[in-house]
Amino acid sequence: MKEFLLYNIHTIIFILALVLGLVLLLRFGSKKQIRAVLLYLVSRAEEEWGGGTGEIKYASVVAAVYERIPTAARFLITERELSQMIETAVSKMKEYLGE
C-alpha cells in the first residue's frame, strides 16, 4: 500500500486538487446564482405577504431558493450565509423602493 501511494503520489495530488477545485467552483457559482435570484424572491414575498410577516416571508424565500439551486449546492451553502444573502437582498429592495 505504501509503495502504491509513493508511486502514484502525483496522480493522487492532482485528483485531490481537481476535486477541491470543483467543490470551490460549485460553491462560488452557486452563491452567484442565489444572489441573482434573491432580489426577485424577496420582492415577490413582500408583495405576496405584505408588512408584519417577516418570518413567513423569510421562510418562503428560503424554500424558493432551495427549490431553485442544485442539490449539491444545498450542502455547500450554510444557513447563515443564506440568511446574510437574504438580508442583503432586502436592503437592495428597500433601496430601490426608496428611489
MDAnalysis code that builds the backbone (N, CA, C; Angstrom):
import MDAnalysis as mda
import numpy as np

u = mda.Universe.empty(297, n_residues=99, atom_resindex=np.repeat(np.arange(99), 3), trajectory=True)
u.add_TopologyAttr("name", ["N", "CA", "C"] * 99)
u.add_TopologyAttr("resid", np.arange(1, 100))
u.add_TopologyAttr("resname", ["MET", "LYS", "GLU", "PHE", "LEU", "LEU", "TYR", "ASN", "ILE", "HIS", "THR", "ILE", "ILE", "PHE", "ILE", "LEU", "ALA", "LEU", "VAL", "LEU", "GLY", "LEU", "VAL", "LEU", "LEU", "LEU", "ARG", "PHE", "GLY", "SER", "LYS", "LYS", "GLN", "ILE", "ARG", "ALA", "VAL", "LEU", "LEU", "TYR", "LEU", "VAL", "SER", "ARG", "ALA", "GLU", "GLU", "GLU", "TRP", "GLY", "GLY", "GLY", "THR", "GLY", "GLU", "ILE", "LYS", "TYR", "ALA", "SER", "VAL", "VAL", "ALA", "ALA", "VAL", "TYR", "GLU", "ARG", "ILE", "PRO", "THR", "ALA", "ALA", "ARG", "PHE", "LEU", "ILE", "THR", "GLU", "ARG", "GLU", "LEU", "SER", "GLN", "MET", "ILE", "GLU", "THR", "ALA", "VAL", "SER", "LYS", "MET", "LYS", "GLU", "TYR", "LEU", "GLY", "GLU"])
u.atoms.positions = np.array([
    [0.829, -1.190, 0.000],
    [0.000, 0.000, 0.000],
    [0.869, 1.248, 0.000],
    [1.897, 1.237, 0.811],
    [2.796, 2.378, 0.903],
    [3.504, 2.620, -0.428],
    [3.916, 1.530, -1.073],
    [4.586, 1.645, -2.374],
    [3.630, 2.213, -3.420],
    [2.388, 1.769, -3.370],
    [1.386, 2.265, -4.313],
    [1.210, 3.771, -4.156],
    [1.099, 4.234, -2.907],
    [0.928, 5.664, -2.655],
    [2.142, 6.464, -3.129],
    [3.327, 5.967, -2.836],
    [4.534, 6.663, -3.262],
    [4.671, 6.690, -4.786],
    [4.307, 5.619, -5.421],
    [4.422, 5.523, -6.873],
    [3.411, 6.434, -7.574],
    [2.246, 6.617, -6.985],
    [1.169, 7.394, -7.605],
    [0.892, 8.727, -6.908],
    [1.846, 9.252, -6.176],
    [1.629, 10.470, -5.398],
    [1.225, 11.658, -6.268],
    [1.818, 11.787, -7.450],
    [1.483, 12.905, -8.336],
    [0.036, 12.809, -8.824],
    [-0.385, 11.625, -9.151],
    [-1.758, 11.420, -9.608],
    [-2.742, 11.683, -8.470],
    [-2.427, 11.236, -7.286],
    [-3.295, 11.442, -6.123],
    [-3.423, 12.930, -5.816],
    [-2.315, 13.647, -5.842],
    [-2.344, 15.093, -5.581],
    [-3.162, 15.805, -6.650],
    [-2.980, 15.409, -7.905],
    [-3.743, 16.021, -8.990],
    [-5.241, 15.798, -8.817],
    [-5.637, 14.597, -8.480],
    [-7.059, 14.282, -8.300],
    [-7.643, 15.058, -7.115],
    [-6.901, 15.134, -6.022],
    [-7.373, 15.900, -4.865],
    [-7.535, 17.380, -5.204],
    [-6.583, 17.934, -5.943],
    [-6.668, 19.341, -6.353],
    [-7.855, 19.568, -7.285],
    [-8.090, 18.632, -8.176],
    [-9.222, 18.729, -9.091],
    [-10.547, 18.694, -8.337],
    [-10.679, 17.785, -7.405],
    [-11.905, 17.688, -6.605],
    [-12.111, 18.960, -5.789],
    [-11.049, 19.465, -5.176],
    [-11.143, 20.695, -4.401],
    [-11.560, 21.857, -5.295],
    [-10.982, 21.947, -6.472],
    [-11.350, 22.994, -7.417],
    [-12.804, 22.919, -7.832],
    [-13.297, 21.716, -8.077],
    [-14.700, 21.553, -8.456],
    [-15.643, 21.940, -7.324],
    [-15.284, 21.582, -6.109],
    [-16.114, 21.946, -4.950],
    [-16.160, 23.465, -4.786],
    [-15.003, 24.126, -4.912],
    [-14.969, 25.581, -4.787],
    [-15.742, 26.263, -5.910],
    [-15.600, 25.747, -7.113],
    [-16.330, 26.305, -8.251],
    [-17.837, 26.170, -8.046],
    [-18.261, 25.033, -7.599],
    [-19.684, 24.809, -7.338],
    [-20.177, 25.738, -6.239],
    [-19.385, 25.876, -5.191],
    [-19.789, 26.724, -4.061],
    [-19.940, 28.173, -4.487],
    [-18.929, 28.722, -5.143],
    [-18.981, 30.137, -5.510],
    [-19.924, 30.383, -6.677],
    [-20.048, 29.442, -7.574],
    [-21.017, 29.562, -8.662],
    [-22.432, 29.543, -8.137],
    [-22.671, 28.723, -7.136],
    [-23.999, 28.645, -6.534],
    [-24.345, 29.938, -5.810],
    [-23.379, 30.525, -5.136],
    [-23.632, 31.782, -4.440],
    [-24.017, 32.863, -5.434],
    [-23.330, 32.883, -6.561],
    [-23.637, 33.879, -7.583],
    [-25.052, 33.663, -8.113],
    [-25.413, 32.427, -8.331],
    [-26.747, 32.082, -8.818],
    [-27.807, 32.486, -7.794],
    [-27.554, 32.224, -6.538],
    [-28.513, 32.556, -5.482],
    [-28.701, 34.065, -5.382],
    [-27.599, 34.808, -5.415],
    [-27.697, 36.269, -5.325],
    [-28.499, 36.851, -6.482],
    [-28.381, 36.246, -7.650],
    [-29.093, 36.748, -8.822],
    [-30.603, 36.577, -8.677],
    [-31.039, 35.570, -7.951],
    [-32.460, 35.261, -7.822],
    [-33.079, 35.900, -6.571],
    [-32.284, 36.173, -5.573],
    [-32.833, 36.605, -4.280],
    [-33.609, 37.913, -4.332],
    [-33.155, 38.892, -5.096],
    [-33.872, 40.171, -5.129],
    [-35.292, 39.974, -5.641],
    [-35.434, 39.156, -6.661],
    [-36.771, 38.848, -7.186],
    [-37.619, 38.132, -6.132],
    [-37.045, 37.140, -5.482],
    [-37.799, 36.365, -4.494],
    [-38.225, 37.222, -3.305],
    [-37.333, 38.088, -2.853],
    [-37.648, 38.968, -1.719],
    [-38.756, 39.936, -2.108],
    [-38.676, 40.486, -3.314],
    [-39.713, 41.413, -3.773],
    [-41.059, 40.714, -3.917],
    [-41.031, 39.510, -4.452],
    [-42.266, 38.750, -4.613],
    [-42.890, 38.404, -3.257],
    [-42.043, 38.033, -2.284],
    [-42.547, 37.713, -0.941],
    [-43.147, 38.952, -0.279],
    [-42.515, 40.098, -0.467],
    [-43.043, 41.342, 0.105],
    [-44.403, 41.664, -0.494],
    [-44.521, 41.493, -1.796],
    [-45.784, 41.769, -2.479],
    [-46.874, 40.785, -2.046],
    [-46.498, 39.531, -1.924],
    [-47.467, 38.488, -1.595],
    [-47.937, 38.549, -0.141],
    [-46.999, 38.751, 0.784],
    [-47.338, 38.646, 2.201],
    [-47.537, 39.990, 2.891],
    [-47.008, 41.064, 2.345],
    [-47.194, 42.389, 2.942],
    [-46.339, 42.599, 4.186],
    [-46.627, 43.679, 4.905],
    [-45.845, 44.039, 6.074],
    [-46.224, 43.242, 7.312],
    [-45.289, 43.155, 8.258],
    [-45.543, 42.497, 9.530],
    [-45.506, 40.977, 9.488],
    [-45.030, 40.427, 8.403],
    [-44.992, 38.965, 8.271],
    [-43.580, 38.501, 7.937],
    [-42.624, 39.033, 8.635],
    [-41.219, 38.766, 8.333],
    [-40.836, 37.299, 8.336],
    [-41.300, 36.560, 9.313],
    [-40.939, 35.142, 9.397],
    [-41.527, 34.337, 8.239],
    [-42.746, 34.674, 7.856],
    [-43.378, 33.971, 6.737],
    [-42.645, 34.294, 5.441],
    [-42.328, 35.565, 5.251],
    [-41.603, 35.964, 4.038],
    [-40.242, 35.292, 3.983],
    [-39.530, 35.276, 5.106],
    [-38.209, 34.642, 5.156],
    [-38.312, 33.159, 4.796],
    [-39.292, 32.478, 5.384],
    [-39.465, 31.046, 5.112],
    [-39.812, 30.796, 3.651],
    [-40.638, 31.641, 3.075],
    [-41.000, 31.442, 1.669],
    [-39.815, 31.679, 0.748],
    [-38.983, 32.650, 1.068],
    [-37.793, 32.923, 0.251],
    [-36.803, 31.762, 0.369],
    [-36.566, 31.272, 1.574],
    [-35.646, 30.146, 1.758],
    [-36.136, 28.914, 0.998],
    [-37.422, 28.632, 1.097],
    [-37.988, 27.474, 0.393],
    [-37.830, 27.631, -1.114],
    [-38.074, 28.830, -1.628],
    [-37.953, 29.072, -3.066],
    [-36.499, 28.950, -3.529],
    [-35.573, 29.400, -2.707],
    [-34.154, 29.280, -3.067],
    [-33.766, 27.814, -3.137],
    [-34.141, 27.040, -2.141],
    [-33.774, 25.626, -2.122],
    [-34.421, 24.842, -3.265],
    [-35.552, 25.320, -3.785],
    [-36.159, 24.678, -4.948],
    [-35.358, 24.939, -6.216],
    [-34.676, 26.081, -6.260],
    [-34.026, 26.515, -7.486],
    [-32.549, 26.162, -7.604],
    [-31.870, 25.918, -6.500],
    [-30.429, 25.651, -6.594],
    [-30.176, 24.154, -6.741],
    [-29.027, 23.803, -7.312],
    [-28.692, 22.384, -7.456],
    [-28.592, 21.687, -6.096],
    [-28.858, 20.412, -6.080],
    [-28.861, 19.640, -4.838],
    [-27.513, 19.710, -4.135],
    [-26.439, 19.605, -4.886],
    [-25.104, 19.643, -4.279],
    [-24.836, 20.979, -3.603],
    [-25.375, 22.048, -4.145],
    [-25.148, 23.377, -3.571],
    [-25.836, 23.538, -2.226],
    [-26.890, 22.793, -2.000],
    [-27.601, 22.888, -0.719],
    [-26.709, 22.501, 0.446],
    [-25.769, 21.621, 0.189],
    [-24.863, 21.181, 1.247],
    [-23.668, 22.121, 1.405],
    [-23.427, 22.966, 0.406],
    [-22.264, 23.841, 0.433],
    [-22.578, 25.245, 0.937],
    [-23.834, 25.639, 0.901],
    [-24.243, 26.963, 1.362],
    [-24.872, 26.799, 2.743],
    [-24.272, 27.441, 3.729],
    [-24.794, 27.311, 5.090],
    [-26.035, 28.184, 5.274],
    [-26.794, 27.878, 6.292],
    [-27.989, 28.648, 6.603],
    [-27.628, 30.091, 6.949],
    [-26.520, 30.249, 7.623],
    [-26.069, 31.594, 7.997],
    [-25.726, 32.416, 6.755],
    [-25.015, 31.801, 5.796],
    [-24.670, 32.503, 4.565],
    [-25.926, 32.885, 3.786],
    [-26.877, 31.965, 3.723],
    [-28.125, 32.239, 3.020],
    [-28.876, 33.373, 3.703],
    [-28.903, 33.375, 5.009],
    [-29.570, 34.435, 5.758],
    [-28.932, 35.791, 5.469],
    [-27.609, 35.837, 5.419],
    [-26.910, 37.085, 5.114],
    [-27.222, 37.560, 3.695],
    [-27.285, 36.625, 2.749],
    [-27.605, 36.992, 1.373],
    [-29.037, 37.521, 1.267],
    [-29.954, 36.953, 2.044],
    [-31.337, 37.436, 2.041],
    [-31.396, 38.846, 2.613],
    [-30.668, 39.096, 3.703],
    [-30.644, 40.437, 4.292],
    [-30.096, 41.463, 3.298],
    [-29.085, 41.087, 2.542],
    [-28.527, 41.975, 1.525],
    [-29.562, 42.259, 0.447],
    [-30.300, 41.241, 0.027],
    [-31.338, 41.422, -0.988],
    [-32.456, 42.317, -0.466],
    [-32.813, 42.171, 0.801],
    [-33.842, 43.028, 1.401],
    [-33.368, 44.477, 1.411],
    [-32.109, 44.693, 1.758],
    [-31.560, 46.055, 1.755],
    [-31.595, 46.661, 0.359],
    [-31.233, 45.867, -0.653],
    [-31.274, 46.367, -2.030],
    [-32.698, 46.686, -2.458],
    [-33.646, 45.835, -2.067],
    [-35.042, 46.070, -2.414],
    [-35.523, 47.379, -1.796],
    [-35.197, 47.592, -0.526],
    [-35.600, 48.832, 0.147],
    [-34.950, 50.043, -0.520],
    [-33.712, 49.888, -0.947],
    [-33.001, 50.965, -1.639],
    [-33.705, 51.309, -2.957],
    [-34.079, 50.285, -3.715],
    [-34.778, 50.518, -4.982],
    [-36.147, 51.132, -4.758],
    [-36.858, 50.692, -3.738],
    [-38.177, 51.237, -3.462],
    [-38.106, 52.671, -2.946],
    [-37.002, 53.014, -2.294],
    [-36.829, 54.355, -1.769],
    [-36.522, 55.380, -2.853],
    [-35.998, 54.914, -3.975],
    [-35.629, 55.853, -5.053],
    [-36.792, 56.321, -5.865],
])
